[in-house]
């Protein structure tokens, strides 16, 4: 799993899903290349369907990745604007979170 610090745990799951999907697509492409020498009409038809499915999946994966990046950037911008607009509240929240984390670590 990536060590990026994202604001939403669902984003981490989506990021992992995108990574895993890229691995599956590359493995499927390698399989297609390995079976390129295989003959037969059925194998040829199956290869064509798999290639079309892979192309579609790659396009959807790129769209999902673009959407994930856009949402992450929007969340970062909103956080930055809030912190600049409300610096003392942000300091208070950060201090509170730090204190809670310190207490939790100190209990171990």
N, CA, C and O atoms as CSV, one atom per row, in Angstrom:
chain,resi,resn,atom,element,x,y,z
A,1,UNK,N,N,0.836,-1.171,0.000
A,1,UNK,CA,C,0.000,0.000,0.000
A,1,UNK,C,C,0.880,1.234,0.000
A,1,UNK,O,O,1.967,1.228,0.579
A,2,UNK,N,N,0.424,2.273,-0.636
A,2,UNK,CA,C,1.203,3.497,-0.742
A,2,UNK,C,C,1.297,4.194,0.600
A,2,UNK,O,O,0.407,4.070,1.441
A,3,UNK,N,N,2.387,4.932,0.796
A,3,UNK,CA,C,2.571,5.636,2.054
A,3,UNK,C,C,2.092,7.074,1.962
A,3,UNK,O,O,2.350,7.864,2.870
A,4,UNK,N,N,1.401,7.434,0.884
A,4,UNK,CA,C,0.879,8.785,0.760
A,4,UNK,C,C,-0.157,9.031,1.835
A,4,UNK,O,O,-0.899,8.126,2.218
A,5,UNK,N,N,-0.204,10.253,2.316
A,5,UNK,CA,C,-1.143,10.615,3.358
A,5,UNK,C,C,-2.358,11.256,2.718
A,5,UNK,O,O,-2.349,12.456,2.446
A,6,UNK,N,N,-3.398,10.482,2.472
A,6,UNK,CA,C,-4.614,10.988,1.870
A,6,UNK,C,C,-5.653,11.208,2.947
A,6,UNK,O,O,-5.639,10.550,3.987
A,7,UNK,N,N,-6.550,12.137,2.689
A,7,UNK,CA,C,-7.500,12.524,3.706
A,7,UNK,C,C,-8.605,11.494,3.907
A,7,UNK,O,O,-9.165,11.415,5.001
A,8,UNK,N,N,-8.931,10.720,2.912
A,8,UNK,CA,C,-10.049,9.791,2.975
A,8,UNK,C,C,-9.530,8.361,2.827
A,8,UNK,O,O,-8.834,8.057,1.858
A,9,UNK,N,N,-9.864,7.471,3.781
A,9,UNK,CA,C,-9.410,6.088,3.651
A,9,UNK,C,C,-9.899,5.431,2.368
A,9,UNK,O,O,-9.241,4.529,1.850
A,10,UNK,N,N,-11.049,5.870,1.843
A,10,UNK,CA,C,-11.547,5.320,0.582
A,10,UNK,C,C,-10.602,5.653,-0.558
A,10,UNK,O,O,-10.474,4.865,-1.496
A,11,UNK,N,N,-9.934,6.805,-0.504
A,11,UNK,CA,C,-8.967,7.166,-1.530
A,11,UNK,C,C,-7.787,6.214,-1.514
A,11,UNK,O,O,-7.274,5.851,-2.572
A,12,UNK,N,N,-7.351,5.805,-0.344
A,12,UNK,CA,C,-6.252,4.857,-0.242
A,12,UNK,C,C,-6.674,3.538,-0.877
A,12,UNK,O,O,-5.884,2.922,-1.592
A,13,UNK,N,N,-7.884,3.101,-0.634
A,13,UNK,CA,C,-8.390,1.871,-1.208
A,13,UNK,C,C,-8.466,1.995,-2.724
A,13,UNK,O,O,-8.113,1.058,-3.441
A,14,UNK,N,N,-8.921,3.140,-3.218
A,14,UNK,CA,C,-9.009,3.339,-4.666
A,14,UNK,C,C,-7.626,3.382,-5.284
A,14,UNK,O,O,-7.412,2.852,-6.374
A,15,UNK,N,N,-6.691,4.008,-4.595
A,15,UNK,CA,C,-5.318,4.058,-5.100
A,15,UNK,C,C,-4.740,2.653,-5.191
A,15,UNK,O,O,-4.096,2.313,-6.184
A,16,UNK,N,N,-4.958,1.844,-4.181
A,16,UNK,CA,C,-4.479,0.457,-4.190
A,16,UNK,C,C,-5.162,-0.329,-5.300
A,16,UNK,O,O,-4.523,-1.139,-5.971
A,17,UNK,N,N,-6.454,-0.096,-5.496
A,17,UNK,CA,C,-7.192,-0.780,-6.552
A,17,UNK,C,C,-6.628,-0.426,-7.921
A,17,UNK,O,O,-6.486,-1.300,-8.776
A,18,UNK,N,N,-6.306,0.840,-8.137
A,18,UNK,CA,C,-5.720,1.259,-9.405
A,18,UNK,C,C,-4.379,0.568,-9.609
A,18,UNK,O,O,-4.084,0.080,-10.700
A,19,UNK,N,N,-3.574,0.529,-8.563
A,19,UNK,CA,C,-2.264,-0.139,-8.664
A,19,UNK,C,C,-2.440,-1.618,-8.990
A,19,UNK,O,O,-1.784,-2.137,-9.893
A,20,UNK,N,N,-3.316,-2.295,-8.265
A,20,UNK,CA,C,-3.543,-3.721,-8.501
A,20,UNK,C,C,-4.063,-3.975,-9.911
A,20,UNK,O,O,-3.685,-4.952,-10.558
A,21,UNK,N,N,-4.934,-3.083,-10.378
A,21,UNK,CA,C,-5.502,-3.228,-11.711
A,21,UNK,C,C,-4.412,-3.078,-12.775
A,21,UNK,O,O,-4.417,-3.795,-13.776
A,22,UNK,N,N,-3.481,-2.148,-12.560
A,22,UNK,CA,C,-2.371,-1.987,-13.497
A,22,UNK,C,C,-1.544,-3.267,-13.578
A,22,UNK,O,O,-1.102,-3.656,-14.659
A,23,UNK,N,N,-1.338,-3.914,-12.452
A,23,UNK,CA,C,-0.580,-5.160,-12.427
A,23,UNK,C,C,-1.318,-6.239,-13.213
A,23,UNK,O,O,-0.700,-6.976,-13.982
A,24,UNK,N,N,-2.617,-6.338,-13.028
A,24,UNK,CA,C,-3.407,-7.343,-13.743
A,24,UNK,C,C,-3.363,-7.082,-15.244
A,24,UNK,O,O,-3.204,-8.014,-16.033
A,25,UNK,N,N,-3.502,-5.828,-15.639
A,25,UNK,CA,C,-3.468,-5.497,-17.065
A,25,UNK,C,C,-2.110,-5.845,-17.668
A,25,UNK,O,O,-2.042,-6.407,-18.762
A,26,UNK,N,N,-1.038,-5.519,-16.969
A,26,UNK,CA,C,0.285,-5.838,-17.520
A,26,UNK,C,C,0.498,-7.349,-17.605
A,26,UNK,O,O,1.115,-7.838,-18.551
A,27,UNK,N,N,-0.010,-8.087,-16.619
A,27,UNK,CA,C,0.095,-9.551,-16.676
A,27,UNK,C,C,-0.716,-10.119,-17.844
A,27,UNK,O,O,-0.277,-11.049,-18.520
A,28,UNK,N,N,-1.894,-9.554,-18.071
A,28,UNK,CA,C,-2.723,-10.025,-19.186
A,28,UNK,C,C,-2.057,-9.716,-20.523
A,28,UNK,O,O,-2.113,-10.522,-21.452
A,29,UNK,N,N,-1.425,-8.545,-20.616
A,29,UNK,CA,C,-0.706,-8.211,-21.846
A,29,UNK,C,C,0.456,-9.184,-22.072
A,29,UNK,O,O,0.698,-9.611,-23.201
A,30,UNK,N,N,1.159,-9.525,-21.019
A,30,UNK,CA,C,2.261,-10.479,-21.136
A,30,UNK,C,C,1.738,-11.847,-21.588
A,30,UNK,O,O,2.376,-12.520,-22.397
A,31,UNK,N,N,0.596,-12.248,-21.073
A,31,UNK,CA,C,-0.011,-13.520,-21.474
A,31,UNK,C,C,-0.393,-13.495,-22.943
A,31,UNK,O,O,-0.190,-14.476,-23.659
A,32,UNK,N,N,-0.944,-12.376,-23.394
A,32,UNK,CA,C,-1.304,-12.258,-24.806
A,32,UNK,C,C,-0.064,-12.367,-25.691
A,32,UNK,O,O,-0.101,-13.029,-26.729
A,33,UNK,N,N,1.029,-11.725,-25.291
A,33,UNK,CA,C,2.258,-11.796,-26.074
A,33,UNK,C,C,2.814,-13.218,-26.097
A,33,UNK,O,O,3.329,-13.677,-27.117
A,34,UNK,N,N,2.704,-13.905,-24.968
A,34,UNK,CA,C,3.235,-15.265,-24.871
A,34,UNK,C,C,2.445,-16.240,-25.741
A,34,UNK,O,O,3.007,-17.222,-26.227
A,35,UNK,N,N,1.160,-15.986,-25.943
A,35,UNK,CA,C,0.323,-16.892,-26.730
A,35,UNK,C,C,0.155,-16.423,-28.171
A,35,UNK,O,O,-0.689,-16.941,-28.903
A,36,UNK,N,N,0.955,-15.445,-28.575
A,36,UNK,CA,C,0.813,-14.895,-29.930
A,36,UNK,C,C,1.061,-15.950,-31.005
A,36,UNK,O,O,0.465,-15.887,-32.081
A,37,UNK,N,N,1.918,-16.901,-30.731
A,37,UNK,CA,C,2.233,-17.931,-31.723
A,37,UNK,C,C,1.215,-19.047,-31.799
A,37,UNK,O,O,1.295,-19.884,-32.698
A,38,UNK,N,N,0.272,-19.085,-30.897
A,38,UNK,CA,C,-0.730,-20.147,-30.885
A,38,UNK,C,C,-1.680,-19.976,-32.068
A,38,UNK,O,O,-2.091,-18.862,-32.392
A,39,UNK,N,N,-2.015,-21.075,-32.696
A,39,UNK,CA,C,-2.886,-21.021,-33.864
A,39,UNK,C,C,-4.320,-21.326,-33.508
A,39,UNK,O,O,-4.655,-21.598,-32.355
A,40,UNK,N,N,-5.144,-21.276,-34.506
A,40,UNK,CA,C,-6.534,-21.636,-34.331
A,40,UNK,C,C,-7.438,-20.415,-34.349
A,40,UNK,O,O,-7.088,-19.335,-33.872
A,41,UNK,N,N,-8.607,-20.630,-34.916
A,41,UNK,CA,C,-9.581,-19.554,-35.049
A,41,UNK,C,C,-10.156,-19.158,-33.688
A,41,UNK,O,O,-10.378,-17.975,-33.431
A,42,UNK,N,N,-10.394,-20.116,-32.836
A,42,UNK,CA,C,-10.958,-19.828,-31.514
A,42,UNK,C,C,-9.965,-19.009,-30.678
A,42,UNK,O,O,-10.360,-18.068,-29.989
A,43,UNK,N,N,-8.681,-19.368,-30.742
A,43,UNK,CA,C,-7.657,-18.639,-29.990
A,43,UNK,C,C,-7.552,-17.211,-30.516
A,43,UNK,O,O,-7.417,-16.267,-29.738
A,44,UNK,N,N,-7.613,-17.057,-31.822
A,44,UNK,CA,C,-7.527,-15.736,-32.435
A,44,UNK,C,C,-8.715,-14.863,-32.020
A,44,UNK,O,O,-8.543,-13.683,-31.714
A,45,UNK,N,N,-9.903,-15.435,-32.012
A,45,UNK,CA,C,-11.095,-14.689,-31.613
A,45,UNK,C,C,-11.005,-14.300,-30.137
A,45,UNK,O,O,-11.360,-13.184,-29.760
A,46,UNK,N,N,-10.535,-15.216,-29.319
A,46,UNK,CA,C,-10.411,-14.933,-27.884
A,46,UNK,C,C,-9.380,-13.828,-27.652
A,46,UNK,O,O,-9.599,-12.933,-26.836
A,47,UNK,N,N,-8.252,-13.893,-28.374
A,47,UNK,CA,C,-7.229,-12.852,-28.251
A,47,UNK,C,C,-7.811,-11.486,-28.614
A,47,UNK,O,O,-7.527,-10.498,-27.936
A,48,UNK,N,N,-8.606,-11.417,-29.655
A,48,UNK,CA,C,-9.214,-10.152,-30.074
A,48,UNK,C,C,-10.140,-9.609,-28.991
A,48,UNK,O,O,-10.132,-8.412,-28.702
A,49,UNK,N,N,-10.935,-10.490,-28.396
A,49,UNK,CA,C,-11.857,-10.047,-27.331
A,49,UNK,C,C,-11.082,-9.578,-26.111
A,49,UNK,O,O,-11.436,-8.569,-25.501
A,50,UNK,N,N,-10.025,-10.301,-25.748
A,50,UNK,CA,C,-9.220,-9.923,-24.585
A,50,UNK,C,C,-8.520,-8.591,-24.834
A,50,UNK,O,O,-8.461,-7.746,-23.941
A,51,UNK,N,N,-7.992,-8.399,-26.034
A,51,UNK,CA,C,-7.327,-7.139,-26.365
A,51,UNK,C,C,-8.309,-5.972,-26.283
A,51,UNK,O,O,-7.961,-4.903,-25.780
A,52,UNK,N,N,-9.529,-6.170,-26.771
A,52,UNK,CA,C,-10.547,-5.112,-26.698
A,52,UNK,C,C,-10.917,-4.819,-25.252
A,52,UNK,O,O,-11.079,-3.661,-24.867
A,53,UNK,N,N,-11.050,-5.868,-24.459
A,53,UNK,CA,C,-11.376,-5.679,-23.041
A,53,UNK,C,C,-10.250,-4.950,-22.314
A,53,UNK,O,O,-10.513,-4.077,-21.486
A,54,UNK,N,N,-9.010,-5.295,-22.613
A,54,UNK,CA,C,-7.873,-4.631,-21.987
A,54,UNK,C,C,-7.820,-3.153,-22.366
A,54,UNK,O,O,-7.543,-2.302,-21.521
A,55,UNK,N,N,-8.082,-2.853,-23.628
A,55,UNK,CA,C,-8.070,-1.451,-24.060
A,55,UNK,C,C,-9.143,-0.662,-23.315
A,55,UNK,O,O,-8.900,0.463,-22.877
A,56,UNK,N,N,-10.314,-1.245,-23.174
A,56,UNK,CA,C,-11.397,-0.584,-22.445
A,56,UNK,C,C,-11.045,-0.413,-20.977
A,56,UNK,O,O,-11.291,0.642,-20.392
A,57,UNK,N,N,-10.471,-1.446,-20.384
A,57,UNK,CA,C,-10.102,-1.384,-18.969
A,57,UNK,C,C,-9.026,-0.336,-18.728
A,57,UNK,O,O,-9.070,0.387,-17.732
A,58,UNK,N,N,-8.055,-0.251,-19.642
A,58,UNK,CA,C,-7.005,0.762,-19.501
A,58,UNK,C,C,-7.598,2.165,-19.543
A,58,UNK,O,O,-7.205,3.032,-18.764
A,59,UNK,N,N,-8.533,2.386,-20.441
A,59,UNK,CA,C,-9.168,3.703,-20.558
A,59,UNK,C,C,-9.919,4.056,-19.272
A,59,UNK,O,O,-9.827,5.182,-18.781
A,60,UNK,N,N,-10.656,3.093,-18.736
A,60,UNK,CA,C,-11.388,3.334,-17.490
A,60,UNK,C,C,-10.428,3.570,-16.327
A,60,UNK,O,O,-10.705,4.384,-15.446
A,61,UNK,N,N,-9.310,2.863,-16.324
A,61,UNK,CA,C,-8.321,3.022,-15.260
A,61,UNK,C,C,-7.722,4.423,-15.296
A,61,UNK,O,O,-7.537,5.051,-14.253
A,62,UNK,N,N,-7.422,4.907,-16.484
A,62,UNK,CA,C,-6.881,6.259,-16.612
A,62,UNK,C,C,-7.900,7.278,-16.121
A,62,UNK,O,O,-7.540,8.226,-15.424
A,63,UNK,N,N,-9.174,7.091,-16.480
A,63,UNK,CA,C,-10.220,8.000,-16.023
A,63,UNK,C,C,-10.342,7.997,-14.503
A,63,UNK,O,O,-10.497,9.052,-13.887
A,64,UNK,N,N,-10.273,6.816,-13.900
A,64,UNK,CA,C,-10.368,6.716,-12.439
A,64,UNK,C,C,-9.175,7.381,-11.774
A,64,UNK,O,O,-9.324,8.041,-10.746
A,65,UNK,N,N,-8.002,7.214,-12.348
A,65,UNK,CA,C,-6.799,7.815,-11.783
A,65,UNK,C,C,-6.867,9.344,-11.867
A,65,UNK,O,O,-6.486,10.040,-10.926
A,66,UNK,N,N,-7.348,9.854,-12.989
A,66,UNK,CA,C,-7.491,11.299,-13.153
A,66,UNK,C,C,-8.492,11.844,-12.131
A,66,UNK,O,O,-8.249,12.886,-11.522
A,67,UNK,N,N,-9.598,11.155,-11.944
A,67,UNK,CA,C,-10.596,11.592,-10.976
A,67,UNK,C,C,-10.037,11.571,-9.555
A,67,UNK,O,O,-10.313,12.476,-8.767
A,68,UNK,N,N,-9.260,10.551,-9.227
A,68,UNK,CA,C,-8.661,10.451,-7.896
A,68,UNK,C,C,-7.693,11.597,-7.654
A,68,UNK,O,O,-7.696,12.191,-6.576
A,69,UNK,N,N,-6.872,11.911,-8.632
A,69,UNK,CA,C,-5.916,13.012,-8.496
A,69,UNK,C,C,-6.659,14.339,-8.346
A,69,UNK,O,O,-6.285,15.177,-7.525
A,70,UNK,N,N,-7.703,14.524,-9.137
A,70,UNK,CA,C,-8.473,15.774,-9.059
A,70,UNK,C,C,-9.117,15.938,-7.690
A,70,UNK,O,O,-9.091,17.032,-7.126
A,71,UNK,N,N,-9.696,14.870,-7.143
A,71,UNK,CA,C,-10.331,14.964,-5.821
A,71,UNK,C,C,-9.305,15.214,-4.732
A,71,UNK,O,O,-9.568,15.965,-3.793
A,72,UNK,N,N,-8.135,14.591,-4.846
A,72,UNK,CA,C,-7.076,14.796,-3.860
A,72,UNK,C,C,-6.593,16.231,-3.890
A,72,UNK,O,O,-6.385,16.843,-2.842
A,73,UNK,N,N,-6.413,16.777,-5.096
A,73,UNK,CA,C,-5.988,18.174,-5.221
A,73,UNK,C,C,-7.050,19.123,-4.675
A,73,UNK,O,O,-6.714,20.115,-4.028
A,74,UNK,N,N,-8.313,18.837,-4.925
A,74,UNK,CA,C,-9.395,19.685,-4.418
A,74,UNK,C,C,-9.429,19.666,-2.893
A,74,UNK,O,O,-9.638,20.703,-2.263
A,75,UNK,N,N,-9.225,18.493,-2.299
A,75,UNK,CA,C,-9.212,18.392,-0.835
A,75,UNK,C,C,-8.025,19.148,-0.257
A,75,UNK,O,O,-8.152,19.817,0.769
A,76,UNK,N,N,-6.877,19.046,-0.907
A,76,UNK,CA,C,-5.694,19.763,-0.422
A,76,UNK,C,C,-5.889,21.272,-0.536
A,76,UNK,O,O,-5.484,22.018,0.355
A,77,UNK,N,N,-6.500,21.718,-1.613
A,77,UNK,CA,C,-6.742,23.152,-1.796
A,77,UNK,C,C,-7.736,23.666,-0.762
A,77,UNK,O,O,-7.543,24.740,-0.192
A,78,UNK,N,N,-8.798,22.903,-0.519
A,78,UNK,CA,C,-9.791,23.316,0.474
A,78,UNK,C,C,-9.158,23.392,1.865
A,78,UNK,O,O,-9.442,24.317,2.626
A,79,UNK,N,N,-8.313,22.435,2.194
A,79,UNK,CA,C,-7.624,22.452,3.489
A,79,UNK,C,C,-6.701,23.652,3.589
A,79,UNK,O,O,-6.657,24.315,4.626
A,80,UNK,N,N,-5.969,23.937,2.535
A,80,UNK,CA,C,-5.059,25.076,2.520
A,80,UNK,C,C,-5.826,26.394,2.693
A,80,UNK,O,O,-5.406,27.270,3.449
A,81,UNK,N,N,-6.939,26.521,1.995
A,81,UNK,CA,C,-7.744,27.740,2.114
A,81,UNK,C,C,-8.302,27.893,3.532
A,81,UNK,O,O,-8.323,28.996,4.077
A,82,UNK,N,N,-8.756,26.782,4.128
A,82,UNK,CA,C,-9.300,26.853,5.479
A,82,UNK,C,C,-8.209,27.262,6.466
A,82,UNK,O,O,-8.440,28.112,7.326
A,83,UNK,N,N,-7.034,26.669,6.351
A,83,UNK,CA,C,-5.943,26.973,7.276
A,83,UNK,C,C,-5.525,28.440,7.144
A,83,UNK,O,O,-5.251,29.097,8.148
A,84,UNK,N,N,-5.474,28.950,5.925
A,84,UNK,CA,C,-5.122,30.352,5.746
A,84,UNK,C,C,-6.231,31.280,6.242
A,84,UNK,O,O,-5.951,32.382,6.712
A,85,UNK,N,N,-7.463,30.848,6.142
A,85,UNK,CA,C,-8.591,31.665,6.602
A,85,UNK,C,C,-8.825,31.596,8.102
A,85,UNK,O,O,-9.338,32.547,8.692
A,86,UNK,N,N,-8.460,30.498,8.719
A,86,UNK,CA,C,-8.699,30.266,10.142
A,86,UNK,C,C,-7.437,29.701,10.796
A,86,UNK,O,O,-7.440,28.545,11.218
A,87,UNK,N,N,-6.380,30.470,10.890
A,87,UNK,CA,C,-5.109,29.905,11.379
A,87,UNK,C,C,-5.168,29.432,12.832
A,87,UNK,O,O,-4.588,28.396,13.160
A,88,UNK,N,N,-5.856,30.166,13.706
A,88,UNK,CA,C,-5.865,29.771,15.118
A,88,UNK,C,C,-6.683,28.504,15.353
A,88,UNK,O,O,-6.326,27.667,16.183
A,89,UNK,N,N,-7.774,28.376,14.618
A,89,UNK,CA,C,-8.553,27.141,14.747
A,89,UNK,C,C,-7.738,25.950,14.246
A,89,UNK,O,O,-7.777,24.869,14.834
A,90,UNK,N,N,-6.997,26.156,13.152
A,90,UNK,CA,C,-6.171,25.071,12.611
A,90,UNK,C,C,-5.076,24.679,13.596
A,90,UNK,O,O,-4.776,23.496,13.760
A,91,UNK,N,N,-4.477,25.675,14.253
A,91,UNK,CA,C,-3.451,25.381,15.258
A,91,UNK,C,C,-4.059,24.611,16.427
A,91,UNK,O,O,-3.451,23.671,16.938
A,92,UNK,N,N,-5.248,25.004,16.846
A,92,UNK,CA,C,-5.928,24.303,17.940
A,92,UNK,C,C,-6.248,22.861,17.590
A,92,UNK,O,O,-6.054,21.959,18.404
A,93,UNK,N,N,-6.738,22.648,16.376
A,93,UNK,CA,C,-7.058,21.285,15.945
A,93,UNK,C,C,-5.786,20.453,15.865
A,93,UNK,O,O,-5.757,19.312,16.327
A,94,UNK,N,N,-4.731,21.023,15.277
A,94,UNK,CA,C,-3.470,20.287,15.158
A,94,UNK,C,C,-2.895,19.943,16.530
A,94,UNK,O,O,-2.385,18.842,16.739
A,95,UNK,N,N,-2.981,20.892,17.464
A,95,UNK,CA,C,-2.474,20.632,18.819
A,95,UNK,C,C,-3.298,19.543,19.499
A,95,UNK,O,O,-2.746,18.682,20.184
A,96,UNK,N,N,-4.602,19.577,19.314
A,96,UNK,CA,C,-5.468,18.557,19.916
A,96,UNK,C,C,-5.162,17.173,19.353
A,96,UNK,O,O,-5.052,16.198,20.097
A,97,UNK,N,N,-5.027,17.102,18.043
A,97,UNK,CA,C,-4.727,15.817,17.415
A,97,UNK,C,C,-3.358,15.319,17.874
A,97,UNK,O,O,-3.187,14.132,18.149
A,98,UNK,N,N,-2.392,16.221,17.956
A,98,UNK,CA,C,-1.065,15.841,18.433
A,98,UNK,C,C,-1.090,15.330,19.855
A,98,UNK,O,O,-0.390,14.375,20.193
A,99,UNK,N,N,-1.897,15.966,20.688
A,99,UNK,CA,C,-1.998,15.538,22.076
A,99,UNK,C,C,-2.629,14.142,22.173
A,99,UNK,O,O,-2.166,13.297,22.938
A,100,UNK,N,N,-3.684,13.913,21.393
A,100,UNK,CA,C,-4.339,12.599,21.405
A,100,UNK,C,C,-3.362,11.526,20.925
A,100,UNK,O,O,-3.268,10.455,21.523
A,101,UNK,N,N,-2.643,11.814,19.855
A,101,UNK,CA,C,-1.668,10.838,19.350
A,101,UNK,C,C,-0.578,10.596,20.392
A,101,UNK,O,O,-0.160,9.458,20.605
A,102,UNK,N,N,-0.117,11.668,21.039
A,102,UNK,CA,C,0.896,11.518,22.085
A,102,UNK,C,C,0.395,10.670,23.243
A,102,UNK,O,O,1.139,9.844,23.773
A,103,UNK,N,N,-0.849,10.862,23.637
A,103,UNK,CA,C,-1.421,10.046,24.713
A,103,UNK,C,C,-1.517,8.580,24.300
A,103,UNK,O,O,-1.220,7.683,25.089
A,104,UNK,N,N,-1.929,8.348,23.066
A,104,UNK,CA,C,-2.057,6.965,22.599
A,104,UNK,C,C,-0.691,6.281,22.515
A,104,UNK,O,O,-0.558,5.110,22.870
A,105,UNK,N,N,0.302,7.000,22.053
A,105,UNK,CA,C,1.639,6.419,21.964
A,105,UNK,C,C,2.220,6.206,23.357
A,105,UNK,O,O,2.919,5.221,23.594
A,106,UNK,N,N,1.935,7.123,24.279
A,106,UNK,CA,C,2.436,7.012,25.633
A,106,UNK,C,C,1.835,5.854,26.415
A,106,UNK,O,O,2.433,5.392,27.386
A,107,UNK,N,N,0.684,5.384,26.016
A,107,UNK,CA,C,0.024,4.279,26.718
A,107,UNK,C,C,0.648,2.938,26.391
A,107,UNK,O,O,0.434,1.971,27.123
A,108,UNK,N,N,1.403,2.850,25.327
A,108,UNK,CA,C,2.002,1.570,24.912
A,108,UNK,C,C,3.094,1.237,25.822
A,108,UNK,O,O,3.739,0.201,25.659
